[in-house]
Amino acid sequence: MRVLSFQRNQFTFIPYLLQFGCLANVQVINAAQQSKAENPYKFFFYMADEPKRSEHVYSTCPFLSESWLKNRSENLQNCTYFHPGEFFLNDPIIPPNLREIHLYSSALNFQIFRYFDIKPESNSITYVDISGNVFSSLTGRIRYADKLQTLNLSRNYIEDISSGFLNFPSLVTLRLDENMLGKVLADYNRANIFDNVRNTKCLNLSSNGITTLRAMTFERLTHLEHLDLSINNIEEFTLNLASMKNLTTLDLHMNSIHSLDANTCMFLQRNSEHALRSFSVDMRKNSIKYNCHNLVFLQWVLKHIDNFVGFESYVFIADNCSQMHAHEFMKDLSQLPAYCRSYTTLIVVCSIGVSVFLSVIIGGILYKNKWKLRYLLYMSRKTFYGYHRLKNEDVVENY
């Protein structure tokens, strides 16, 4: 058996999950969308009470009966049977050849806060999809998933997650979209949750209520190629991309970003040249400023207009809060440098020149008329103070 699939409306799969260790040759387990299945006891009720009503008969497969599962667990070693009314999550025993587990939208509701060891340790699991459930807290740790390459944890109401949980050295694709990780990522002391998944190439953090990102959050993701931060409320994007030398796809769609700094633009160009593929930026539905302070970024956008996803739908915001659409932006940007040209240097030079000129003229006039000015000074003193006799007792006054 290569694929073990639990179809909708057959039976509730969760109590039997730990029996998969009995099926050594299973490579794929598909038990998704079980939250839409009816109560399994209805099957037995309808079969016993109204066997002729075919619309209630979901399956006649004997391998779905409780009696068969009980006998199977009694005859095989390390194959425990769990009654549908009880379920206790212990260290899971999975088939050694199992590669994929599909458990999305299955009404799972857990908080993982301790260590779990996947057995056997040398397992082959590479793909896990448990999206659309409820895993509000993931602060524990799952060990021996060293071959895991794809992990989908989207739509799980995750509020807390630790770097210890994200400890999968071979992970390539990590989906955490549609959760509530904004508070964790804004915390300076807890912003290192991705330090142990350094080989990840695709990271999706869309729709997480993110407002603030720390510079070191993604520093260890040196192999990251695609970063999705769309549908958040990020206002300033100032991440340190120096170590992320493979990042060429940046999705910032639907945020509150006004601009990208010069370093971000430079590193995206560098990465594009290094990876021999064009970079891609999605900044649709952002509040990009159209003013003199943002001139350098606006000129960079115009130069790399083909690298911006859906540029024809971009809207730029001027200082007077008026909106400028993409086609208007392309026509008007050539005039913005002239409008923004600074005359400060010219004004300063002219002011200094006028001051020097006036100083020379005034100095020349004073020097030329210095004796007249001195006489005028003495006469002004006499008029103001009157006549004062000089006292000299040695002089005989006989006149």
MIVOKOL-798668 format. One record per atom (N, C-alpha, C): x, y, z. Coordinates in steps of 0.05 Angstrom, whole numbers, padded with zeros to 5 digits, always signed. Layout:
<sites>
XYZ ...
</sites>
This chain:
<sites>
+00017-00024+00000 +00000+00000+00000 +00018+00025+00000 +00013+00042-00020 +00029+00067-00022 +00014+00091-00012 -00012+00092-00016 -00028+00115-00008 -00050+00106+00010 -00052+00118+00034 -00074+00112+00053 -00091+00137+00054 -00116+00136+00043 -00133+00159+00041 -00159+00155+00056 -00166+00174+00074 -00191+00173+00088 -00209+00193+00075 -00229+00183+00061 -00247+00201+00047 -00267+00214+00066 -00278+00237+00058 -00297+00251+00074 -00322+00234+00079 -00333+00236+00102 -00358+00222+00110 -00354+00192+00112 -00330+00183+00118 -00326+00154+00123 -00323+00149+00153 -00304+00161+00166 -00301+00158+00195 -00282+00179+00205 -00283+00184+00230 -00266+00204+00243 -00238+00191+00246 -00218+00204+00232 -00192+00191+00230 -00175+00195+00255 -00179+00216+00270 -00160+00223+00291 -00155+00201+00311 -00174+00186+00322 -00168+00165+00341 -00151+00143+00330 -00149+00141+00304 -00134+00119+00292 -00107+00128+00281 -00101+00152+00286 -00077+00164+00274 -00051+00149+00282 -00050+00141+00307 -00026+00128+00317 -00024+00100+00309 -00043+00089+00294 -00041+00062+00285 -00026+00060+00258 -00018+00083+00248 -00005+00082+00222 +00022+00068+00223 +00033+00065+00247 +00057+00051+00250 +00055+00022+00241 +00030+00012+00240 +00025-00016+00232 +00027-00019+00202 +00027+00003+00186 +00026+00001+00157 +00053+00010+00147 +00071-00009+00146 +00099-00003+00140 +00104+00008+00112 +00087+00000+00093 +00093+00008+00065 +00079+00033+00056 +00063+00046+00074 +00049+00070+00066 +00069+00093+00062 +00065+00107+00039 +00082+00130+00033 +00067+00156+00035 +00041+00157+00031 +00025+00181+00032 +00000+00176+00049 -00005+00194+00068 -00030+00193+00084 -00046+00218+00077 -00070+00214+00068 -00088+00235+00061 -00114+00233+00078 -00116+00250+00099 -00139+00250+00116 -00149+00278+00119 -00149+00293+00098 -00157+00321+00099 -00187+00325+00099 -00196+00349+00108 -00223+00358+00108 -00242+00339+00123 -00231+00327+00144 -00248+00309+00160 -00268+00325+00178 -00263+00351+00181 -00281+00367+00197 -00309+00369+00184 -00311+00362+00158 -00336+00363+00145 -00350+00336+00145 -00338+00316+00157 -00350+00289+00158 -00371+00288+00180 -00390+00271+00177 -00411+00267+00197 -00400+00249+00220 -00415+00248+00241 -00408+00231+00263 -00407+00202+00254 -00384+00188+00259 -00381+00161+00248 -00403+00142+00259 -00414+00147+00282 -00434+00129+00293 -00460+00129+00276 -00464+00151+00261 -00487+00152+00244 -00486+00131+00223 -00462+00124+00215 -00459+00103+00195 -00470+00077+00205 -00462+00069+00229 -00471+00044+00240 -00501+00045+00246 -00510+00069+00254 -00539+00072+00260 -00556+00068+00235 -00547+00081+00213 -00563+00078+00189 -00561+00050+00178 -00538+00037+00180 -00535+00010+00169 -00552-00010+00184 -00555-00006+00210 -00571-00025+00227 -00600-00020+00225 -00608+00006+00224 -00636+00013+00225 -00650+00014+00198 -00636+00025+00178 -00648+00028+00152 -00628+00020+00130 -00623-00006+00128 -00602-00015+00109 -00610-00010+00080 -00636-00006+00074 -00645-00002+00047 -00641+00026+00037 -00636+00045+00055 -00633+00073+00047 -00604+00078+00038 -00599+00075+00013 -00572+00076+00002 -00559+00103+00006 -00575+00124+00009 -00563+00150+00011 -00548+00153+00038 -00552+00136+00057 -00538+00138+00083 -00515+00118+00084 -00511+00102+00064 -00490+00083+00065 -00465+00096+00052 -00446+00102+00068 -00422+00117+00058 -00401+00098+00049 -00399+00075+00061 -00379+00055+00053 -00385+00028+00065 -00379+00008+00051 -00381-00020+00061 -00354-00033+00065 -00333-00016+00065 -00306-00027+00067 -00302-00038+00095 -00295-00064+00097 -00292-00076+00124 -00268-00065+00139 -00249-00053+00125 -00225-00044+00139 -00230-00018+00154 -00254-00007+00152 -00261+00017+00167 -00277+00010+00193 -00282-00015+00197 -00298-00022+00221 -00280-00023+00246 -00292-00019+00269 -00277-00019+00294 -00266-00047+00300 -00282-00067+00293 -00273-00095+00299 -00248-00102+00284 -00247-00093+00258 -00223-00100+00243 -00199-00085+00254 -00202-00060+00262 -00180-00045+00273 -00171-00057+00300 -00189-00066+00316 -00182-00078+00342 -00166-00104+00337 -00175-00120+00319 -00161-00145+00313 -00133-00139+00302 -00132-00119+00285 -00106-00112+00273 -00086-00103+00295 -00095-00088+00314 -00077-00078+00335 -00069-00101+00354 -00086-00121+00358 -00080-00143+00376 -00059-00162+00364 -00059-00164+00338 -00042-00184+00324 -00015-00172+00316 -00012-00146+00318 +00014-00134+00310 +00027-00120+00334 +00053-00123+00335 +00069-00110+00356 +00071-00080+00351 +00070-00064+00374 +00072-00035+00373 +00049-00023+00355 +00026-00035+00357 +00003-00025+00342 -00020-00022+00362 -00023+00001+00374 -00042+00006+00395 -00068+00016+00384 -00090+00005+00395 -00117+00014+00386 -00127+00035+00406 -00138+00057+00394 -00150+00078+00410 -00180+00080+00403 -00196+00079+00424 -00225+00081+00421 -00231+00109+00410 -00253+00111+00393 -00260+00137+00382 -00265+00159+00403 -00272+00152+00427 -00278+00172+00447 -00254+00181+00463 -00231+00170+00458 -00207+00178+00473 -00183+00181+00454 -00167+00201+00461 -00144+00206+00444 -00123+00220+00460 -00099+00209+00460 -00076+00221+00474 -00053+00221+00456 -00042+00245+00452 -00020+00249+00434 +00006+00242+00448 +00019+00222+00438 +00045+00213+00449 +00065+00215+00426 +00090+00205+00431 +00109+00205+00409 +00099+00189+00386 +00094+00202+00363 +00081+00187+00341 +00100+00167+00328 +00088+00144+00322 +00102+00123+00307 +00091+00123+00279 +00107+00129+00260 +00098+00131+00232 +00111+00109+00216 +00099+00101+00193 +00112+00082+00176 +00139+00092+00166 +00159+00075+00166 +00186+00084+00159 +00188+00095+00131 +00171+00087+00113 +00172+00097+00085 +00152+00120+00079 +00139+00130+00100 +00119+00151+00096 +00133+00177+00088 +00123+00189+00067 +00135+00214+00057 +00117+00238+00061 +00091+00235+00058 +00073+00257+00059 +00050+00252+00078 +00042+00274+00092 +00019+00273+00110 +00001+00297+00103 -00024+00292+00096 -00043+00313+00090 -00065+00313+00111 -00065+00332+00129 -00085+00334+00150 -00098+00361+00151 -00100+00375+00129 -00111+00402+00129 -00141+00401+00133 -00151+00422+00147 -00180+00426+00152 -00192+00401+00165 -00180+00392+00186 -00189+00368+00199 -00196+00372+00229 -00202+00396+00237 -00212+00402+00264 -00192+00393+00286 -00167+00394+00279 -00146+00388+00300 -00144+00412+00318 -00142+00408+00344 -00140+00430+00363 -00120+00423+00384 -00095+00432+00381 -00073+00425+00400 -00056+00449+00406 -00042+00446+00428 -00020+00464+00435 +00005+00447+00440 +00025+00451+00424 +00049+00435+00427 +00069+00450+00445 +00073+00441+00469 +00090+00455+00488 +00111+00436+00500 +00115+00412+00490 +00136+00395+00500 +00150+00381+00476 +00170+00366+00482 +00185+00352+00461 +00170+00328+00452 +00170+00324+00425 +00160+00299+00413 +00181+00287+00395 +00185+00261+00397 +00204+00247+00381 +00189+00231+00360 +00193+00236+00335 +00181+00220+00314 +00196+00194+00311 +00182+00172+00312 +00194+00146+00310 +00184+00132+00285 +00201+00118+00272 +00230+00114+00277 +00246+00140+00271 +00269+00142+00283 +00285+00166+00279 +00294+00170+00250 +00299+00148+00236 +00307+00149+00208 +00283+00147+00190 +00264+00165+00193 +00239+00165+00177 +00244+00180+00151 +00224+00179+00133 +00227+00190+00106 +00208+00213+00102 +00196+00225+00123 +00175+00245+00119 +00188+00271+00107 +00176+00280+00085 +00186+00304+00072 +00164+00326+00069 +00139+00319+00072 +00117+00338+00067 +00096+00335+00088 +00088+00357+00102 +00067+00357+00122 +00050+00382+00117 +00024+00377+00115 +00004+00398+00112 -00017+00395+00133 -00015+00412+00154 -00035+00412+00175 -00049+00439+00177 -00052+00452+00154 -00065+00478+00153 -00095+00476+00159 -00107+00499+00166 -00135+00499+00171 -00144+00485+00196 -00127+00484+00216 -00134+00472+00242 -00131+00493+00264 -00126+00484+00288 -00122+00503+00310 -00098+00493+00326 -00075+00507+00321 -00050+00502+00337 -00041+00529+00347 -00055+00539+00367 -00050+00566+00376 -00023+00571+00388 -00010+00551+00399 +00016+00554+00412 +00034+00531+00403 +00057+00539+00392 +00077+00519+00383 +00104+00526+00396 +00106+00520+00421 +00131+00527+00436 +00147+00502+00444 +00137+00479+00437 +00152+00454+00442 +00173+00449+00420 +00178+00423+00416 +00198+00416+00396 +00192+00388+00385 +00194+00386+00359 +00190+00360+00346 +00217+00352+00334 +00227+00329+00344 +00253+00320+00335 +00251+00297+00315 +00273+00293+00301 +00276+00271+00281 +00257+00275+00258 +00255+00300+00249 +00242+00306+00223 +00262+00319+00205 +00286+00307+00203 +00309+00319+00190 +00306+00320+00160 +00287+00304+00148 +00284+00305+00119 +00260+00322+00111 +00246+00334+00129 +00223+00350+00123 +00230+00374+00106 +00217+00377+00082 +00223+00398+00064 +00201+00418+00061 +00176+00410+00065 +00153+00428+00062 +00135+00425+00087 +00130+00448+00100 +00113+00449+00124 +00092+00471+00120 +00067+00463+00120 +00045+00483+00117 +00030+00485+00143 +00033+00509+00156 +00020+00515+00182 +00001+00538+00179 -00008+00544+00155 -00026+00567+00150 -00053+00562+00162 -00067+00584+00169 -00094+00584+00179 -00097+00567+00204 -00079+00571+00223 -00079+00555+00247 -00083+00571+00273 -00089+00597+00270 -00092+00614+00294 -00068+00615+00312 -00044+00613+00300 -00020+00611+00316 -00013+00639+00327 -00011+00640+00354 -00004+00665+00367 +00024+00664+00378 +00034+00641+00383 +00061+00638+00395 +00076+00615+00382 +00100+00620+00374 +00117+00600+00362 +00146+00605+00370 +00161+00584+00374 +00189+00588+00383 +00208+00577+00362 +00233+00586+00365 +00254+00577+00347 +00260+00547+00352 +00254+00538+00376 +00258+00510+00382 +00239+00492+00366 +00215+00502+00362 +00196+00486+00346 +00204+00485+00317 +00212+00508+00306 +00221+00509+00278 +00250+00500+00276 +00254+00474+00279 +00281+00462+00280 +00282+00440+00260 +00279+00447+00234 +00279+00428+00213 +00301+00436+00193 +00324+00423+00194 +00347+00432+00179 +00344+00430+00149 +00326+00413+00139 +00323+00410+00110 +00299+00425+00099 +00286+00440+00115 +00261+00454+00107 +00267+00474+00084 +00251+00472+00063 +00254+00489+00039 +00231+00509+00038 +00206+00499+00043 +00182+00516+00041 +00168+00516+00067 +00163+00540+00078 +00150+00543+00104 +00127+00563+00100 +00103+00553+00105 +00079+00571+00103 +00067+00576+00131 +00067+00601+00138 +00055+00610+00164 +00035+00632+00159 +00024+00633+00135 +00005+00654+00128 -00022+00650+00143 -00036+00673+00146 -00062+00673+00159 -00061+00662+00187 -00042+00673+00203 -00040+00667+00231 -00039+00694+00246 -00030+00693+00271 -00029+00718+00287 -00002+00721+00300 +00019+00723+00283 +00047+00724+00293 +00058+00752+00294 +00042+00772+00290 +00052+00800+00291 +00065+00807+00317 +00053+00799+00339 +00064+00806+00365 +00091+00793+00370 +00094+00768+00362 +00119+00753+00366 +00141+00766+00349 +00136+00773+00324 +00156+00784+00307 +00164+00813+00315 +00146+00826+00329 +00153+00854+00339 +00169+00853+00364 +00170+00831+00378 +00185+00829+00403 +00215+00825+00397 +00231+00843+00406 +00260+00842+00401 +00272+00817+00412 +00263+00807+00435 +00275+00784+00447 +00265+00757+00436 +00245+00759+00418 +00234+00734+00407 +00232+00734+00377 +00247+00752+00365 +00245+00755+00336 +00264+00736+00321 +00276+00716+00334 +00295+00698+00322 +00283+00671+00316 +00257+00670+00311 +00244+00644+00308 +00252+00628+00284 +00266+00641+00264 +00274+00628+00240 +00303+00620+00240 +00316+00622+00262 +00345+00617+00263 +00353+00588+00257 +00334+00569+00261 +00341+00541+00257 +00329+00529+00232 +00320+00546+00214 +00311+00536+00188 +00326+00551+00166 +00352+00550+00167 +00369+00566+00150 +00368+00559+00121 +00359+00535+00114 +00358+00527+00086 +00332+00533+00072 +00314+00547+00086 +00288+00554+00075 +00292+00573+00051 +00278+00567+00029 +00278+00583+00005 +00253+00599+00001 +00231+00590+00012 +00205+00603+00008 +00192+00606+00035 +00187+00631+00044 +00174+00636+00070 +00150+00654+00066 +00127+00645+00075 +00102+00659+00072 +00092+00668+00099 +00091+00695+00104 +00081+00706+00129 +00058+00725+00123 +00044+00720+00102 +00021+00737+00095 -00001+00736+00115 -00015+00759+00119 -00038+00760+00137 -00032+00751+00165 -00013+00764+00178 -00006+00758+00205 -00008+00782+00224 -00020+00804+00215 -00022+00827+00232 +00005+00839+00239 +00025+00838+00221 +00052+00847+00227 +00053+00877+00223 +00063+00891+00243 +00067+00920+00241 +00096+00928+00242 +00112+00912+00256 +00140+00918+00260 +00157+00893+00256 +00179+00896+00241 +00198+00874+00237 +00225+00882+00247 +00238+00864+00261 +00265+00870+00271 +00286+00864+00249 +00308+00878+00250 +00328+00876+00229 +00340+00848+00228 +00342+00834+00251 +00355+00808+00251 +00336+00785+00247 +00310+00790+00242 +00291+00768+00241 +00298+00748+00219 +00307+00757+00196 +00312+00739+00174 +00342+00737+00167 +00359+00747+00184 +00388+00748+00178 +00400+00720+00173 +00390+00699+00187 +00401+00672+00184 +00390+00658+00159 +00371+00669+00146 +00359+00655+00123 +00375+00662+00097 +00399+00652+00096 +00417+00659+00075 +00409+00647+00048 +00392+00627+00048 +00383+00614+00023 +00355+00623+00014 +00344+00642+00029 +00317+00651+00023 +00315+00665-00004 +00296+00656-00021 +00292+00667-00047 +00266+00683-00049 +00245+00673-00035 +00219+00685-00037 +00209+00692-00009 +00202+00718-00004 +00192+00727+00022 +00165+00740+00017 +00144+00729+00029 +00117+00740+00026 +00108+00753+00052 +00106+00779+00052 +00097+00795+00075 +00071+00810+00068 +00057+00801+00050 +00033+00815+00040 +00010+00815+00060 -00008+00834+00057 -00032+00836+00073 -00025+00838+00103 -00008+00856+00110 -00001+00863+00137 -00005+00893+00141 +00008+00904+00161 +00006+00933+00165 +00034+00944+00170 +00053+00936+00154 +00080+00945+00156 +00083+00973+00145 +00095+00991+00160 +00098+01019+00151 +00127+01025+00142 +00146+01013+00157 +00174+01018+00150 +00188+00991+00145 +00198+00988+00121 +00212+00963+00113 +00242+00969+00113 +00255+00963+00135 +00284+00969+00138 +00299+00944+00146 +00293+00921+00134 +00307+00897+00141 +00335+00897+00131 +00352+00882+00145 +00380+00880+00136 +00382+00856+00117 +00385+00863+00091 +00386+00842+00070 +00414+00835+00063 +00434+00844+00077 +00462+00839+00070 +00468+00810+00069 +00458+00794+00088 +00464+00766+00089 +00446+00749+00072 +00424+00760+00063 +00404+00746+00047 +00410+00749+00017 +00431+00735+00009 +00443+00740-00018 +00428+00726-00040 +00407+00711-00033 +00391+00697-00054 +00363+00708-00057 +00356+00728-00040 +00329+00738-00041 +00324+00755-00066 +00306+00746-00083 +00300+00761-00107 +00270+00766-00111 +00253+00754-00094 +00224+00758-00096 +00214+00769-00069 +00204+00793-00070 +00194+00806-00045 +00165+00815-00049 +00147+00803-00034 +00119+00809-00037 +00110+00826-00013 +00105+00852-00018 +00096+00871+00002 +00069+00882-00004 +00054+00867-00019 +00027+00875-00028 +00009+00881-00004 -00005+00903-00005 -00025+00911+00014 -00012+00915+00042 +00005+00935+00045 +00016+00944+00070 +00013+00974+00071 +00029+00987+00088 +00028+01016+00091 +00056+01028+00086 +00071+01016+00068 +00099+01024+00063 +00100+01049+00045 +00116+01068+00052 +00119+01093+00037 +00142+01091+00017 +00163+01075+00024 +00187+01075+00007 +00204+01051+00015 +00223+01045-00002 +00244+01025+00005 +00271+01041+00006 +00286+01035+00027 +00311+01049+00030 +00332+01041+00009 +00353+01057+00007 +00373+01052-00014 +00387+01025-00011 +00391+01016+00014 +00404+00990+00018 +00387+00967+00007 +00361+00968+00012 +00344+00947+00002 +00344+00946-00029 +00343+00969-00041 +00344+00970-00071 +00371+00959-00081 +00392+00966-00068 +00419+00958-00076 +00422+00928-00074 +00413+00916-00051 +00416+00888-00046 +00398+00871-00065 +00375+00881-00072 +00358+00867-00091 +00372+00865-00119 +00384+00887-00127 +00399+00887-00152 +00423+00869-00151 +00437+00869-00128 +00460+00852-00125 +00452+00823-00126 +00430+00816-00112 +00421+00788-00112 +00413+00779-00139 +00400+00797-00154 +00392+00790-00181 +00416+00783-00199 +00437+00799-00197 +00461+00794-00213 +00474+00768-00203 +00474+00763-00177 +00487+00739-00166 +00472+00714-00174 +00446+00715-00174 +00430+00691-00179 +00423+00688-00209 +00431+00707-00225 +00425+00707-00254 +00396+00704-00260 +00379+00718-00244 +00351+00719-00250 +00341+00747-00240 +00321+00757-00253 +00311+00784-00247 +00296+00784-00220 +00298+00806-00206 +00284+00808-00180 +00256+00817-00185 +00239+00812-00165 +00211+00818-00168 +00201+00831-00141 +00187+00854-00143 +00177+00868-00120 +00147+00873-00125 +00131+00867-00105 +00102+00873-00107 +00095+00893-00085 +00090+00918-00093 +00083+00939-00074 +00055+00951-00081 +00038+00935-00092 +00011+00944-00097 -00004+00950-00071 -00021+00969-00072 -00038+00977-00049 -00021+00985-00025 +00000+01000-00030 +00016+01013-00009 +00013+01043-00013 +00021+01058+00007 +00019+01088+00006 +00047+01099-00001 +00055+01095-00026 +00082+01104-00035 +00081+01135-00038 +00099+01148-00025 +00100+01178-00025 +00112+01188-00051 +00099+01208-00062 +00109+01222-00086 +00116+01250-00078 +00142+01253-00070 +00152+01279-00061 +00182+01280-00065 +00193+01303-00058 +00222+01306-00062 +00239+01288-00044 +00230+01283-00020 +00245+01266-00002 +00247+01237-00012 +00228+01229-00029 +00227+01202-00039 +00237+01200-00068 +00250+01221-00077 +00257+01223-00106 +00276+01200-00115 +00296+01193-00098 +00315+01172-00106 +00300+01146-00111 +00283+01138-00092 +00268+01113-00095 +00249+01114-00119 +00236+01137-00123 +00218+01139-00146 +00233+01136-00173 +00256+01147-00174 +00272+01144-00199 +00281+01116-00203 +00287+01102-00180 +00295+01073-00181 +00271+01056-00191 +00247+01063-00182 +00223+01049-00190 +00219+01052-00220 +00222+01076-00230 +00218+01081-00259 +00239+01066-00276 +00263+01064-00265 +00285+01050-00280 +00280+01021-00281 +00268+01009-00260 +00263+00980-00258 +00233+00974-00258 +00218+00988-00275 +00189+00986-00275 +00180+00958-00282 +00195+00944-00298 +00187+00916-00306 +00191+00896-00283 +00205+00904-00262 +00209+00886-00239 +00187+00889-00218 +00168+00907-00222 +00147+00912-00203 +00121+00898-00212 +00111+00880-00196 +00087+00865-00203 +00063+00883-00205 +00048+00881-00227 +00024+00896-00230 +00027+00926-00228 +00048+00937-00240 +00055+00965-00236 +00032+00983-00246 +00018+00975-00266 -00004+00991-00277 -00025+00998-00257 -00026+00983-00234 -00047+00989-00214 -00035+01004-00190 -00010+01013-00192 +00002+01028-00169 -00011+01055-00167 -00012+01065-00142 -00022+01092-00136 -00002+01105-00117 +00006+01130-00125 +00026+01145-00109 +00011+01168-00095 +00021+01175-00071 +00008+01195-00054 +00026+01220-00053 +00015+01243-00062 +00030+01268-00061 +00028+01281-00033 +00043+01302-00028 +00043+01315-00002 +00015+01327+00004 +00001+01335-00016 -00026+01347-00012 -00048+01325-00010 -00038+01300-00007 -00056+01276-00005 -00071+01270-00030 -00064+01282-00052 -00076+01274-00078 -00063+01249-00088 -00078+01234-00104 -00069+01208-00114 -00059+01211-00143 -00038+01196-00149 -00027+01196-00176 -00024+01167-00185 -00037+01161-00207 -00037+01134-00218 -00011+01129-00234 -00007+01104-00241 +00019+01096-00253 +00025+01110-00278 +00005+01114-00296 +00010+01127-00321 +00017+01157-00317 +00005+01170-00297 +00011+01197-00291 +00039+01199-00278 +00046+01179-00262 +00073+01179-00250 +00095+01178-00271 +00091+01161-00291 +00112+01158-00312 +00115+01184-00328 +00093+01200-00331 +00095+01225-00346 +00107+01247-00329 +00100+01248-00304 +00107+01271-00287 +00134+01269-00274 +00144+01245-00271 +00169+01242-00255 +00192+01257-00267 +00193+01260-00293 +00216+01275-00305 +00217+01304-00297 +00194+01315-00288 +00193+01343-00280 +00199+01346-00250 +00198+01325-00235 +00201+01327-00206 +00229+01336-00198 +00251+01326-00211 +00278+01336-00203 +00281+01366-00204 +00270+01378-00226 +00272+01407-00228 +00257+01421-00206 +00234+01410-00199 +00218+01421-00177 +00232+01418-00150 +00246+01396-00148 +00259+01390-00122 +00288+01402-00121 +00297+01414-00143 +00325+01423-00143 +00329+01443-00120 +00351+01440-00106 +00356+01457-00083 +00372+01482-00091 +00363+01506-00082 +00377+01531-00087 +00392+01541-00063 +00395+01525-00043 +00407+01533-00018 +00436+01542-00022 +00451+01526-00038 +00480+01533-00042 +00482+01560-00057 +00466+01564-00077 +00467+01589-00092 +00460+01612-00075 +00440+01609-00058 +00432+01631-00040 +00454+01638-00021 +00467+01618-00010 +00489+01622+00009 +00512+01637-00004 +00520+01627-00028 +00543+01640-00043 +00536+01669-00049 +00512+01674-00059 +00505+01701-00066 +00504+01719-00041 +00494+01709-00019 +00493+01724+00006 +00521+01732+00015 +00540+01713+00014 +00568+01718+00022 +00580+01739+00003 +00575+01736-00023 +00587+01755-00043 +00576+01783-00038 +00551+01786-00034 +00539+01813-00028 +00551+01825-00003 +00554+01808+00018 +00565+01817+00043 +00593+01827+00040 +00610+01812+00025 +00637+01820+00021 +00639+01847+00005 +00622+01848-00016 +00622+01873-00032 +00614+01897-00015 +00593+01895+00000 +00585+01917+00017 +00606+01925+00038 +00619+01904+00048 +00640+01909+00068 +00663+01925+00056 +00671+01918+00031 +00693+01932+00017 +00685+01961+00012 +00661+01965+00002 +00652+01992-00004 +00651+02009+00021 +00639+01999+00042 +00637+02014+00067 +00664+02019+00079 +00682+01999+00078 +00709+02003+00088 +00724+02025+00074 +00721+02025+00047 +00735+02046+00031 +00725+02074+00037 +00699+02077+00041 +00687+02103+00047 +00697+02112+00074 +00698+02094+00093 +00708+02102+00120 +00737+02110+00120 +00753+02095+00105 +00782+02101+00104 +00787+02129+00090 +00772+02134+00069 +00776+02159+00054 +00768+02183+00071 +00748+02181+00087 +00738+02204+00102 +00743+02201+00132 +00766+02188+00138 +00771+02183+00167 +00776+02208+00183 +00789+02230+00171 +00793+02254+00187 +00768+02270+00190 +00751+02270+00170 +00726+02284+00172 +00708+02270+00193 +00710+02244+00192 +00694+02228+00212 +00704+02233+00240 +00731+02236+00242 +00742+02241+00269 +00734+02268+00279 +00735+02288+00261 +00727+02315+00269 +00698+02316+00276 +00682+02301+00261 +00653+02300+00267 +00648+02287+00294 +00665+02268+00301 +00662+02254+00327 +00668+02274+00350 +00690+02289+00347 +00697+02309+00368 +00676+02330+00371 +00666+02340+00348 +00646+02360+00349 +00620+02350+00362 +00614+02325+00357 +00591+02313+00369 +00594+02311+00399 +00618+02304+00408 +00623+02302+00437 +00620+02330+00450 +00631+02351+00436 +00630+02378+00448 +00601+02387+00450 +00586+02381+00430 +00558+02389+00431 +00543+02375+00453 +00550+02351+00457 +00535+02334+00477 +00545+02340+00505 +00571+02342+00509 +00582+02346+00536 +00587+02376+00543 +00589+02394+00523 +00596+02422+00529 +00626+02426+00532 +00635+02451+00541 +00663+02457+00545 +00673+02448+00572 +00695+02434+00574 +00707+02425+00599 +00736+02435+00600 +00742+02449+00622 +00769+02460+00626 +00787+02438+00634 +00811+02437+00623 +00831+02418+00630 +00846+02428+00655 +00849+02411+00674 +00862+02419+00698 +00892+02414+00696 +00907+02437+00699 +00936+02435+00699 +00948+02455+00718 +00955+02446+00742 +00964+02464+00764 +00991+02477+00759 +01007+02465+00740 +01034+02476+00735 +01033+02500+00716 +01011+02504+00703 +01010+02526+00684 +00999+02551+00698 +01013+02573+00694 +01005+02599+00705 +00986+02613+00686 +00963+02617+00695 +00943+02629+00677 +00943+02660+00683 +00954+02675+00664 +00954+02704+00667 +00939+02717+00644 +00920+02704+00634 +00903+02716+00613 +00875+02708+00617 
</sites>
